[in-house]
Amino acid sequence: MRTLNSLYKAENRYQTFLGFLFVVYILSNLELPNDLTKLINTTGGNVVIIMLAVSVFYHTHPAVGILGLIAAYEIIKRSGNGVAYIDIDSYIPSEASRSHEMAITQPPFKGTLEEDMVRNMVPLVVPSETSPLDYQPTLDSLHNASPLNYQGVI
């Protein structure tokens, strides 16, 4: 408790104010400006933020330093989860260009195999009911199975 009382001295008021700002930033969901986010979301920007946090930790009260480290972590996290910024939109093609590319590379749809087979079959057209065609069913060996007209005893 004695160490926290040293923050209330006149020469340490800026540390108290800085700690207050860190707490407000950590607890609130403040968004950084887009330009600043792009600047921080690079490898160099992350290194600068970490160096500033370590410097605050080294030159201020340990409680303010810990808040500074947490605030630095939140800044890096809110500006892009620590992943270096890449303008990914310039690399992703639009839906129109993907559809155009698919239309060029895919052959035109001519139908399925079944549709082709039905189209190539010669239709059986019989002009009248009495046709000269005489179809008779053929049965192979029954292999001990019951015949089709079996009237079994129940």
QUIMO-V216200 format. One record per helix or strand of 3 or more residues. SS is the DSSP state (alpha for helix, beta for strand). FROM is the first residue (numbers start at 0). TO is the last residue. If there is no record, write none. Layout:
SS;FROM;TO
SS;FROM;TO
//
This chain:
alpha;1;7
alpha;9;26
alpha;33;39
alpha;42;58
alpha;61;77
alpha;87;89
alpha;94;104
alpha;112;119
//
